[in-house]
Every structure is written in C-alpha cells, then in structure tokens.
Amino acid sequence: MNEVIHSNNAPAALGPYSQAIKAGNTVYCSGQIPINPATNTIEAVTIEDQTRQAITNLKNVLEAAGSSLQNVVKTTVFIKDMNDFAALNGVYAELFAPNKPARSCVEVARLPKDVKVEIECLATL
C-alpha cells in the first residue's frame, strides 16, 4: 500500500500533489523549490542558495519518509538558466557527498514562483 509523506519542515504542496509517496521500499519525491518552509517565502537569491534550500527541503521530506539524501538514487534538476550549471553543481556535489545519485538536468523556460531551480528525486529506504 502506498503512503503519502508530509513534512512540516518542507513547503506545502503548491497544487494537487503530495510532497512524496512511499511505495514499497521506494520514496518518490515531488519537485522542491527553494521556499523556506518557516516563512513560506523565497528568501534565497543566488543559484547556490536556492539549490541549497531546494535540497534541504528534499532532505526533510526524505527524513519524514524514513530515508535520507544518502539513499537518493536519481534526481531530476530543472534549471532556469544553464549558465548557472557550474554554480549549482558546486552545492549539489557538497550536499550529495560522497555518493552522487544518477541525475538529469534540463533547462526550462519557467518554474513555479519564478525560482531558478527545482529538484525532484527517487530514494530507497
């Protein structure tokens, strides 16, 4: 049976979806944008700070599911400007050390709340 995952330490869903779904030994996390869940606002300005907040939000959802960043096997990164790719990678490599998950990264025209990055992931328990 699938289980809906919710963390108060991550932003509430902006639409009709769950933060994550646990199915068997897999956690499917919806995309996280850099909303600070404490204030429900986007405080981060730089791609580095936005990436850090988005991954922190993912981390908190994963922990609510009984998983962690270390158990992430795949991410999809949506980036507004591919010129920010190297800066994003610096933070991403730091937060997903030492084992980097498989990843796709695509540039998109626009993201919710006009943020610079959105990241979704799949993880094991």
ChimeraX attribute file (.defattr): number of C-alpha atoms within 10 A of each C-alpha:
attribute: neighborCount
match mode: 1-to-1
recipient: residues
	/A:1	5
	/A:2	10
	/A:3	12
	/A:4	14
	/A:5	19
	/A:6	20
	/A:7	18
	/A:8	12
	/A:9	17
	/A:10	25
	/A:11	24
	/A:12	16
	/A:13	14
	/A:14	10
	/A:15	6
	/A:16	5
	/A:17	11
	/A:18	15
	/A:19	23
	/A:20	25
	/A:21	21
	/A:22	21
	/A:23	13
	/A:24	11
	/A:25	9
	/A:26	18
	/A:27	27
	/A:28	22
	/A:29	24
	/A:30	19
	/A:31	21
	/A:32	26
	/A:33	29
	/A:34	29
	/A:35	21
	/A:36	19
	/A:37	16
	/A:38	10
	/A:39	9
	/A:40	12
	/A:41	12
	/A:42	16
	/A:43	13
	/A:44	18
	/A:45	11
	/A:46	14
	/A:47	23
	/A:48	20
	/A:49	16
	/A:50	24
	/A:51	28
	/A:52	20
	/A:53	23
	/A:54	23
	/A:55	25
	/A:56	20
	/A:57	26
	/A:58	29
	/A:59	21
	/A:60	20
	/A:61	28
	/A:62	31
	/A:63	17
	/A:64	17
	/A:65	24
	/A:66	13
	/A:67	19
	/A:68	18
	/A:69	24
	/A:70	18
	/A:71	18
	/A:72	25
	/A:73	16
	/A:74	17
	/A:75	19
	/A:76	16
	/A:77	21
	/A:78	22
	/A:79	24
	/A:80	20
	/A:81	15
	/A:82	15
	/A:83	10
	/A:84	16
	/A:85	16
	/A:86	12
	/A:87	15
	/A:88	22
	/A:89	14
	/A:90	12
	/A:91	18
	/A:92	16
	/A:93	13
	/A:94	11
	/A:95	18
	/A:96	15
	/A:97	12
	/A:98	9
	/A:99	13
	/A:100	18
	/A:101	19
	/A:102	12
	/A:103	12
	/A:104	11
	/A:105	13
	/A:106	12
	/A:107	16
	/A:108	14
	/A:109	9
	/A:110	14
	/A:111	14
	/A:112	11
	/A:113	12
	/A:114	11
	/A:115	19
	/A:116	26
	/A:117	27
	/A:118	21
	/A:119	22
	/A:120	21
	/A:121	24
	/A:122	22
	/A:123	22
	/A:124	21
	/A:125	16
